Amino acid sequence: MRPTSRLNHHGRVTQGPVVRGGGQLQSTTTDQRLLESDGSTDWVHTDPWRVLRIQSEFVEGFGTLAELGPAISVFGSARTPADSAEYAAAVRIGAGLVDAGYAVITGGGPGIMEAANRGATERNGTSVGLGIELPYETGLNEYVNLGINFRYFFARKTMFVKYASGFIVLPGGFGTFDELFEALTLVQTGKVTTFPVVLFGTGYWSGLVDWLRDTVLQRGNIAEADVASLVVTDDVDEAVAAMVAGARAGEAAANRVDG
């Protein structure tokens, strides 16, 4: 039976912040459905319930990382073999960042992520892994000493940016490209400021940078500053130094605003 006794003069009923009328009226109340022990369990898969799961991921991420301190996010392929030069470089990058006073944040998986976490852990630093449910990856790598597993990419991506002072991006695939262009877009639109982005591996990234400069920039789709801000290097020390310089620039800008 429809809840006609609760209808207002517009033929509508208020359920918390939601207003329903006409064919959207429900025959039971929210409390009634909550207390039913033999009702359908489909509600745990509906969008309102997902909102609570999403909220819980943000709460867990913020609560875990709020006191992390200065950190850098390192990205790269999960498929990079442990005996490769790129893996070795990522280990050195992780170690170098810890030596410079940073925690290291990765996606927590194998390959480049494992290598950066390994470098951080071997220097007794904070080695963060932000994992994600994927059909072909199983859990966080063994070098993570502070980890969170996420269901939702967008919650995880927020943590990569919110708690990092910059990105170091090694060769990788679509996931790496996604994080790279997310950062570049946030910098371009002013959502983050003084946020250095280093592309490590000139042989891998130079073609992309050339295309951005020679095609995208020339067509007027980006500005010169969007390309000029990128640091492309094969030198671990230069990559770490770019992060330190970016952090100092950010501190100086913050002091000017506070002053």
LOLOPA-577353 format. One record per residue (C-alpha): z, x, y; residue number from 1; residue in three letters. Coordinates in nm, 4 decimals. Example, Ala and Ser with C-alpha at 12.3 -4.5 7.8 and 13.67 -1.06 7.14 Angstrom:
R        z        x        y pos code
R   0.7800   1.2300  -0.4500   1  ala
R   0.7140   1.3670  -0.1060   2  ser
This chain:
R        z        x        y pos code
R   0.0000   0.0000   0.0000   1  met
R  -0.0834   0.1293   0.3491   2  arg
R   0.2134   0.1992   0.5800   3  pro
R   0.1323  -0.0929   0.8109   4  thr
R   0.4917  -0.1233   0.9341   5  ser
R   0.4598   0.2146   1.1044   6  arg
R   0.1267   0.1499   1.2733   7  leu
R   0.1259   0.1698   1.6525   8  asn
R  -0.0774  -0.0642   1.8731   9  his
R  -0.3845   0.1572   1.8233  10  his
R  -0.3658   0.1112   1.4461  11  gly
R  -0.2538   0.4694   1.3980  12  arg
R   0.0500   0.6387   1.2481  13  val
R   0.2085   0.9714   1.3402  14  thr
R   0.3014   1.2129   1.0623  15  gln
R   0.4683   1.5122   1.2279  16  gly
R   0.2031   1.6650   1.4592  17  pro
R  -0.0784   1.4784   1.2791  18  val
R  -0.2113   1.1391   1.3907  19  val
R  -0.3898   0.9247   1.1312  20  arg
R  -0.5743   0.5952   1.1615  21  gly
R  -0.8334   0.3822   0.9862  22  gly
R  -0.9537   0.5402   0.6643  23  gly
R  -0.7283   0.8426   0.7173  24  gln
R  -0.4057   0.6460   0.6620  25  leu
R  -0.2015   0.7530   0.3597  26  gln
R  -0.0020   0.5213   0.1352  27  ser
R   0.2965   0.7556   0.1004  28  thr
R   0.5021   0.9768   0.3302  29  thr
R   0.5214   1.3545   0.3224  30  thr
R   0.8844   1.3486   0.2052  31  asp
R   0.7995   1.1044  -0.0707  32  gln
R   0.5235   1.3275  -0.2029  33  arg
R   0.7513   1.6312  -0.1832  34  leu
R   1.0236   1.4670  -0.3939  35  leu
R   0.7894   1.3359  -0.6629  36  glu
R   0.8517   1.5415  -0.9773  37  ser
R   0.5519   1.4146  -1.1723  38  asp
R   0.2904   1.4235  -0.8992  39  gly
R  -0.0294   1.6243  -0.8894  40  ser
R   0.0007   2.0007  -0.8362  41  thr
R  -0.3332   2.0202  -0.6575  42  asp
R  -0.1482   2.0471  -0.3255  43  trp
R  -0.0670   2.4149  -0.3907  44  val
R  -0.4376   2.4899  -0.3609  45  his
R  -0.5068   2.2963  -0.0423  46  thr
R  -0.5598   2.4405   0.3046  47  asp
R  -0.2191   2.3384   0.4505  48  pro
R  -0.0434   2.5256   0.1698  49  trp
R  -0.2728   2.8247   0.2213  50  arg
R  -0.1585   2.8357   0.5842  51  val
R   0.1954   2.9025   0.4608  52  leu
R   0.0702   3.1789   0.2339  53  arg
R  -0.1219   3.3290   0.5227  54  ile
R   0.1870   3.3058   0.7417  55  gln
R   0.3949   3.4774   0.4756  56  ser
R   0.1502   3.7673   0.4592  57  glu
R   0.1747   3.8246   0.8337  58  phe
R   0.5546   3.7981   0.8230  59  val
R   0.5740   4.0435   0.5319  60  glu
R   0.3339   4.2854   0.6969  61  gly
R   0.5045   4.2764   1.0361  62  phe
R   0.8492   4.3054   0.8819  63  gly
R   0.7556   4.5995   0.6616  64  thr
R   0.5592   4.8011   0.9171  65  leu
R   0.7341   4.7226   1.2466  66  ala
R   0.9423   5.0420   1.2346  67  glu
R   0.6723   5.2604   1.0812  68  leu
R   0.6273   5.4780   1.3888  69  gly
R   0.3033   5.6554   1.4859  70  pro
R   0.0382   5.6128   1.2177  71  ala
R  -0.3324   5.6650   1.1532  72  ile
R  -0.5502   5.4541   0.9229  73  ser
R  -0.7849   5.6484   0.6932  74  val
R  -1.0817   5.4767   0.5302  75  phe
R  -1.3422   5.5750   0.2743  76  gly
R  -1.4940   5.4901  -0.0595  77  ser
R  -1.2836   5.3865  -0.3567  78  ala
R  -1.5553   5.5423  -0.5758  79  arg
R  -1.5156   5.9000  -0.4540  80  thr
R  -1.4347   6.1234  -0.7556  81  pro
R  -1.1215   6.3354  -0.7489  82  ala
R  -1.3186   6.6575  -0.8030  83  asp
R  -1.5421   6.6063  -0.4967  84  ser
R  -1.5339   6.7903  -0.1651  85  ala
R  -1.4778   6.4601   0.0167  86  glu
R  -1.1662   6.3875  -0.1896  87  tyr
R  -1.0321   6.7344  -0.1115  88  ala
R  -1.1040   6.6822   0.2593  89  ala
R  -0.9173   6.3501   0.2571  90  ala
R  -0.6144   6.5188   0.0965  91  val
R  -0.6163   6.7753   0.3770  92  arg
R  -0.6559   6.5014   0.6380  93  ile
R  -0.3557   6.3137   0.5005  94  gly
R  -0.1482   6.6313   0.5026  95  ala
R  -0.2666   6.7258   0.8506  96  gly
R  -0.1750   6.3869   0.9925  97  leu
R   0.1774   6.4112   0.8524  98  val
R   0.2118   6.7607   0.9967  99  asp
R   0.1067   6.6168   1.3343 100  ala
R   0.3804   6.3534   1.3144 101  gly
R   0.1906   6.0530   1.1786 102  tyr
R   0.2283   5.8190   0.8861 103  ala
R  -0.0923   5.7643   0.6884 104  val
R  -0.2225   5.4124   0.6229 105  ile
R  -0.4952   5.3421   0.3668 106  thr
R  -0.6162   5.0493   0.1631 107  gly
R  -0.4026   5.1775  -0.1217 108  gly
R  -0.6852   5.2069  -0.3726 109  gly
R  -0.8480   5.4996  -0.5546 110  pro
R  -1.0960   5.7548  -0.4199 111  gly
R  -1.0634   5.8516  -0.0547 112  ile
R  -0.7658   5.6196  -0.0130 113  met
R  -0.5779   5.7865  -0.2955 114  glu
R  -0.6647   6.1292  -0.1568 115  ala
R  -0.5282   6.0562   0.1927 116  ala
R  -0.2131   5.9026   0.0446 117  asn
R  -0.1788   6.2059  -0.1797 118  arg
R  -0.2005   6.4466   0.1120 119  gly
R   0.0630   6.2502   0.3008 120  ala
R   0.2996   6.2283   0.0045 121  thr
R   0.2664   6.5960  -0.0827 122  glu
R   0.3796   6.6760   0.2733 123  arg
R   0.6773   6.4406   0.2307 124  asn
R   0.5341   6.1965   0.4825 125  gly
R   0.5128   5.8187   0.4905 126  thr
R   0.2179   5.7126   0.2766 127  ser
R   0.1269   5.3472   0.3290 128  val
R  -0.1021   5.1435   0.1056 129  gly
R  -0.2257   4.8009   0.2130 130  leu
R  -0.3791   4.6607  -0.1026 131  gly
R  -0.5993   4.3574  -0.1550 132  ile
R  -0.6750   4.1392  -0.4570 133  glu
R  -1.0090   4.2566  -0.5923 134  leu
R  -1.1707   4.1972  -0.9325 135  pro
R  -1.2356   4.5686  -0.9910 136  tyr
R  -0.9203   4.7364  -0.8579 137  glu
R  -0.5751   4.7268  -1.0146 138  thr
R  -0.2799   4.7820  -0.7867 139  gly
R  -0.1853   5.0580  -0.5472 140  leu
R  -0.2427   5.4242  -0.6203 141  asn
R   0.0500   5.6396  -0.7350 142  glu
R   0.0780   5.8267  -0.4033 143  tyr
R   0.1773   5.5212  -0.1993 144  val
R   0.5455   5.5204  -0.1067 145  asn
R   0.5323   5.2096   0.1137 146  leu
R   0.2970   4.9393  -0.0053 147  gly
R   0.2008   4.5757   0.0476 148  ile
R  -0.0494   4.3740  -0.1538 149  asn
R  -0.2438   4.1096   0.0384 150  phe
R  -0.4370   3.8027  -0.0687 151  arg
R  -0.6317   3.7700   0.2559 152  tyr
R  -0.8589   4.0318   0.4083 153  phe
R  -0.7977   3.9188   0.7663 154  phe
R  -0.4187   3.9553   0.7389 155  ala
R  -0.4624   4.3008   0.5899 156  arg
R  -0.7131   4.4057   0.8567 157  lys
R  -0.4683   4.3095   1.1297 158  thr
R  -0.2136   4.5527   0.9850 159  met
R  -0.4649   4.8381   0.9765 160  phe
R  -0.5209   4.8040   1.3504 161  val
R  -0.1831   4.6845   1.4777 162  lys
R   0.0168   4.9717   1.3331 163  tyr
R  -0.2359   5.2547   1.3751 164  ala
R  -0.3119   5.4725   1.6757 165  ser
R  -0.6657   5.5421   1.5527 166  gly
R  -0.9049   5.5481   1.2561 167  phe
R  -1.0469   5.8377   1.0564 168  ile
R  -1.3432   5.7103   0.8555 169  val
R  -1.4840   5.9092   0.5652 170  leu
R  -1.8004   5.8199   0.3702 171  pro
R  -1.7780   5.4781   0.2118 172  gly
R  -1.9522   5.1489   0.1496 173  gly
R  -1.9375   4.7944   0.2850 174  phe
R  -1.5582   4.7817   0.3075 175  gly
R  -1.5535   5.1055   0.5041 176  thr
R  -1.8325   4.9818   0.7326 177  phe
R  -1.6407   4.6596   0.7872 178  asp
R  -1.3287   4.8411   0.9046 179  glu
R  -1.5334   5.0807   1.1201 180  leu
R  -1.7243   4.8122   1.3074 181  phe
R  -1.4126   4.5975   1.3394 182  glu
R  -1.2471   4.8855   1.5239 183  ala
R  -1.5526   4.9527   1.7414 184  leu
R  -1.5740   4.5855   1.8347 185  thr
R  -1.2048   4.5709   1.9278 186  leu
R  -1.2450   4.8811   2.1451 187  val
R  -1.5634   4.7482   2.3085 188  gln
R  -1.4010   4.4153   2.3938 189  thr
R  -1.0790   4.5730   2.5195 190  gly
R  -0.8622   4.4232   2.2463 191  lys
R  -0.7364   4.7738   2.1723 192  val
R  -0.7361   5.0637   2.4175 193  thr
R  -0.7300   5.4435   2.3824 194  thr
R  -0.8086   5.3982   2.0125 195  phe
R  -0.9949   5.7044   1.8796 196  pro
R  -1.2407   5.6645   1.5931 197  val
R  -1.3472   5.9734   1.3972 198  val
R  -1.6393   5.9707   1.1549 199  leu
R  -1.5748   6.2502   0.9070 200  phe
R  -1.8878   6.3844   0.7383 201  gly
R  -2.1801   6.4633   0.9680 202  thr
R  -2.4348   6.4484   0.6874 203  gly
R  -2.3271   6.0940   0.6019 204  tyr
R  -2.2724   5.9456   0.9479 205  trp
R  -2.5288   6.1172   1.1710 206  ser
R  -2.8069   5.8756   1.0749 207  gly
R  -2.5907   5.5794   1.1738 208  leu
R  -2.4941   5.7369   1.5054 209  val
R  -2.8582   5.8248   1.5782 210  asp
R  -2.9588   5.4647   1.5092 211  trp
R  -2.6859   5.3328   1.7368 212  leu
R  -2.7971   5.5663   2.0154 213  arg
R  -3.1757   5.5538   1.9714 214  asp
R  -3.2194   5.1890   1.8764 215  thr
R  -2.9173   4.9729   1.9532 216  val
R  -2.8320   5.1450   2.2824 217  leu
R  -3.1948   5.1666   2.3924 218  gln
R  -3.2347   4.7924   2.3405 219  arg
R  -2.9347   4.7332   2.5642 220  gly
R  -2.7202   4.5805   2.2904 221  asn
R  -2.4359   4.8273   2.3424 222  ile
R  -2.3291   5.0584   2.6253 223  ala
R  -2.3394   5.4368   2.6384 224  glu
R  -1.9590   5.4456   2.6273 225  ala
R  -1.9627   5.2611   2.2941 226  asp
R  -2.1452   5.5520   2.1301 227  val
R  -1.9928   5.8333   2.3339 228  ala
R  -1.6434   5.7412   2.2150 229  ser
R  -1.7258   5.8295   1.8533 230  leu
R  -1.6226   6.1710   1.7225 231  val
R  -1.8385   6.2974   1.4346 232  val
R  -1.7099   6.6074   1.2579 233  thr
R  -1.6732   6.8022   0.9336 234  asp
R  -1.3584   6.9753   1.0547 235  asp
R  -1.0187   6.8434   0.9411 236  val
R  -0.8367   7.0052   1.2316 237  asp
R  -1.0769   6.8476   1.4821 238  glu
R  -1.0285   6.5048   1.3246 239  ala
R  -0.6499   6.5329   1.3468 240  val
R  -0.6683   6.6731   1.7012 241  ala
R  -0.8757   6.3718   1.8094 242  ala
R  -0.5988   6.1430   1.6859 243  met
R  -0.3324   6.3415   1.8726 244  val
R  -0.5393   6.3414   2.1924 245  ala
R  -0.5973   5.9674   2.1644 246  gly
R  -0.2266   5.9017   2.1180 247  ala
R  -0.1425   6.1111   2.4230 248  arg
R  -0.4028   5.9267   2.6280 249  ala
R  -0.2503   5.5979   2.5170 250  gly
R   0.0999   5.7098   2.6125 251  glu
R  -0.0237   5.8238   2.9539 252  ala
R  -0.1962   5.4899   3.0124 253  ala
R   0.1153   5.3007   2.9095 254  ala
R   0.3280   5.5079   3.1456 255  asn
R   0.0911   5.4325   3.4340 256  arg
R   0.1169   5.0596   3.3631 257  val
R   0.4978   5.0737   3.3337 258  asp
R   0.5210   5.2763   3.6536 259  gly
